[in-house]
C-alpha cells in the first residue's frame, strides 16, 4: 500500500534530469555542461563549476549559495494574440506586474534589445528584496524571446552586494551558448463521441472511466497511463489512479486518511492546506484535498480529488510547483467537471 500511495505523488513530480532530445552531446561548448530537462525547447549550458539543480523541476543551476548566484531557463505558452503585441510590450507588462507584487522592487535600466538563441530578445534588469527581507536584496537579469508558441526566459539571480562585472561576464557566456530547438514531445489528439468541445482524451479505453483534458495540454497514451501536463517548464500535470482499498465500503475521507498517514511519514514538507472541499465528480460525491510537499528543494502544491466507485478508490491529482499552481486551476476544474465513468 505504501508504494502505491507514494507513487501517486512521485509520478507527478519527478522530472528526470536528462538531456533534451534536440541536444548533440558532441556540440557542448568547451568547459560547459547541459542542465536541460527533457522536452524543453532549448539547450541550456552553464560552466562546469556550477552545480546542476534540475532536481528542482526546472532547468537550472547555481554557482554559489552563499552569494545567491543562480541561473534558470523556462518556457511558457504564449498565444499568437499576445505575441502580436510585440516582445517589448510583453516584457513591459511583466515589469508592471513585478512592480506591484515584489517587495523593494526597483529598475534603473530600460528594457533593451538583445539576442537569445540567435533570435531577437529583450533584456530586463531589476532588483527586489527576496523573501520580503531588506537584507536579501537580489539583482535579476532576464532575457526574453518568442519561440514558436512559447516565450523563453533566461534568468540570472545574484545577491546585489555581490553583483560585479565578473559575474555579469559569466552570465554573458551562458547567454551566448544558449540554443533554441523544437520540443520533443508526443502529443496524442484522441477523441470519442463524448469528448467535450475543446478537449481530448487522456485515458486509455481499457480503464473504466474517461478523463478529458483541454487540447492545450499534452497527452501520450502509449504507456496506457492517465497522465497529462501543461506544456511549460515544471510541467503542471494531472494524473488519475485507481486503488483497491484495504477494507470494503470505505469512504473517500477514510481513504484519504490512509493516504495521509503515509504522506506524513514519507513525503518531505507534507502539510495539509485547509479542509477538504466537497464536490460532485462523475455524478458521485467526491472530496478535494489540497496539500504541499517538497521535492528537489522546490515546493509543490497538490490537489487530490478522491471518489469511490464500485468499491475502488479513484484519485484525480493535480500537481504543480507552488508558483504555477493557481495559473491552471480553471483547467483542472474543467477536467474534474468532465470526468465520467463508462
N, C-alpha and C positions, 0 to 999 in steps of 0.2 A: 504493500500500500504506500509506503514512504516513497519508493522510487517513482510510482505512478504520479503521486501528488506533486513531487518536486519537478518532475518532467514538465508539468503544466507551466511552471514558472521558467524553467531553464530553456525550454524550446522557444520561448517567446523572446528572451533577452540575449541569448548567446549569439553574437555575430562573429563568425570565425575570422580571426585576423590573418587573412591570406591575401595574396596579391590580386589586383584587379586583372580580369581576363584579357584586357587590352594591353597589358604590360609585357614588354620584352625584357627578360632578365639581362640580356647582353647589352641593353641600352641604358642601364642605370649609370648616371653620371659618376665619375670618379669621386670617391670619398663620401658618397651619399648612400642612403638606404630608403626603401619604399616603406611608407606607413599608410598604405592604401587598403581600405576594406574592399571586400568583394562586391562587385556590382556598381561601384562608384563611376561616374562619367569623367573621371580624371585620374591622373597618376601623381601622387603627392610624395616628393622626396624631401628628406631632411639630412643634415650632416650625420655621419655615423656616430659621432659622440653624443647625439641626442638619444633620449630614451623613448622607445616605442610605447604609445599609450592607447593602442587600438582596443584594448580590453574595455575601455570606456564606452564602446559602441560607436565611436566617432573616429574618423581618420585623423589622428593627432599624435603629437609627441611633445616632450618637454626637454629643455636644456638644463634648467636649474629650478628646483623647487624653492630654494632659498630666495632667489631673485624673481620668482614667479614668471619665468620665461617659458612660454607655452605657445605652440602653433597648431592650428587645426584647419581642415578643409571640409566644407559641407556643401550640399546642394539641396535646393528646394524647388518644388514645382512652381512655375511662373507662366501663367497662360498668356496667350497672344495679345489680349486686350491690355494687360499690364505692360508687356514688352513694347507695345506700340507707343506708349508714352515716353519711352526712352530710358536709357540706363541712368542718366543723371537725375531724372525725376524720381526713379525708383530708389536710388540711394538717398536722395533728399528726404523722401518720406521715412526711410529708416532712421535718418538723423533726427527728424522731428519727433519720432516716437521715442528714441533714446533720450532726448532732452526731457521728455515727460516722465519717464519711468526710472532713469538711472540716477542714483544719489551722487551729488557732486559733479554732474556732467558738465564738460566744457570742450569746446572745439575751436581752436585758434587758427585752423587752416581750412581753406576752401576745399571742396571736393574737386579733385583734379583728374585730368586724363592720364591714362596709363595703359599697360597691356598685361594680359594674363593668358598663358597658354596660346600665344600668338594671336589673341583676339583683343579687340578694343575693350578696355576696362576702366573703372573709376576707382581712384584711391581716396580713402576716407580715414581720417585720423581723429581720435578723440581721447579724452581721459574721463575716468569716473572713479568713485570710491567703491571698490569691490566689497561686497557684503554690507554696504552701507556704512563702513567704518572709515573715518577720516585718515586713519593710519595706513589704510590699504589703497592708496591712490595708484591706479593702474592706467597705463597708456596702451591704446589699441590701434593697430594699423590694419586696415582691411582693403582687399581688392575684390571688386565685384565685376562679373561679366555674364552675359546671357549666352547660353549654350543649348541649342535645341529648345526643348520645353522647360528648361531649368534655368535657374540663376545659380552660379557658382560663387562661393565666398571663401577666400583665403585670408586667414586672420593670424595676427601675432599679438600676444599679450605679454606685457612686461611691467614689473613694478616701476613706477615713474622715477623713483630715486636711482634706479639702475639703468635708465634709458640713456644710451650712449651711441655714438656712431658705429662702434664695434658691432653692436647687436643689430643695428639697422642694416649694416652691410651683410651680416649673416642672414637676415631675413630676405634681403635682395637676392642672395644666392639661391635661397629656397624658391622665391618667386620665379626667377629665370629658369629654373629646372622644372617648373610645374607644366604638366601636359594635360590636354583635354582629349577625351576619347568618347566612344559610344558606350552606353550602359549595356552590359552583357546580362540580360535577364530574359527568362521565359515568361511570357505573359499570355495565358490562355484567355480566350473570349468565348466561353461556353454558356449557352442559354437553354432554357426549356420553356414549355408553354406557360409556366407560372412565373417566369422571371419578370420582375417589375421593370418598368421603363428606366433606362439609365443604369441598370445593374447587370451583373453576370454571376454565374455560379462559382462558388469557392469550395464546393463539396463534391465528392465522388458519388456516382449512382449506387454504390454498394452500401452506403450508410442509410439509416432510417430517417434522415432529416435532409432538408435543403437549406443551405446557407448562401445568401446572396450578398454581394458587396458592390459598391459603386464601381463603374467601369474605370475610374481613375486609379483604382487600387490594382496591385499586381497579384496574379494568381498563377499557380503551377500545380496541376492535378496529377502530374506524372507519378508522384510517390503516394497518391491517394490520401494524403493528409489534408485536413481542412485548415488552411493557413493562407492569409492574405496580408499584404503590407502596403502602406502608402509609400510611393517612390520618392523618398527624401532621406538624407543622412540620418542614421539612427533607426530607420525603418519601423515606425509605429505600426503595430500589427494586431490582428485578431486571429485567435485560434479557437477551435471547437474540439472538446474532448469528451469522451463518454466512459464512465467507470461503473463497475458493479459494486454498490455499497456493501459493507460488511454485515448489514442487517436488513431485513425486509421492512417495507413500509416506512422507510426513512424519509424525513422531510428535508427540504432544501437547507434550512437553518442547521439541522443536525448534521447534514453532510459537510457544510462549511466548517462547523465546529471541529470535525475530524481533520479537515484540511489545515485549519489554523493551528492546531497543536503541532503539526509537523513544520509549518511555516516558521513558527516561533523558535523551534529548535534548530532549523536547518537553513533559513534564509537570512542573510545579513541585513540588518537595518529594517527588519519587518516591523510595520506599525499599521494597525487598522485605523482608517480615517473615517470617523463618524459612524452612524448607524446604517444598517442595511436599508436599501431602497426597495420598496415593494413595487412590483410592476407585473405586467402580463406579457408573456412571450409565447408565441405559438398557441394562443388561447389557453395558456396554463399559468398558474401563479409562479412567479419567479422572484428571486432576491438578488440585488446587485450589491456587491461588497467592494469598497474601494480601499486600497492599502498601498503602502510604499515599501520599497526594498532597495538595497544597494548591490550593484554588480559592477565589477571592474572599476570601483571607485566612483561610479556615477549613480545618481538617484533615479529610480524608475517609479512611475505610478501605474497601478494596475486596477482595472475594474473587472471583477469576476462575477458573471451573472449565472446563477445556479437554478436549475429547474429539474423536476423529477418526471420521468415518462416511462411507463411500463417497468417500474422498479429500478430504473437506471438513472444515474445522476449525470446530467449534462452541464458542462461549464462552457460558456461563451466568454472568452477572456480577451480583453483589450489591454495591451501593454505598450507603454511609450516612455521615453526619457521624460523626466518631470517637466523640462522646459518646452516639450512639444505636446504634452498630454491634452491640454484644453483645445488645441487647434483642430483636433479631429473628432471631438465628441459628437458633433452633428452627424458625421458619417457613421459613427458607432451606433447612435440611436436608430438610424436608418437600417443598419444591419440587424439590430435586435427586433425592430418592428416588422421585418420581413422574413424572419426565421420561421420555418414551418416543418412539421413532421409529415412524412409521406404516407 
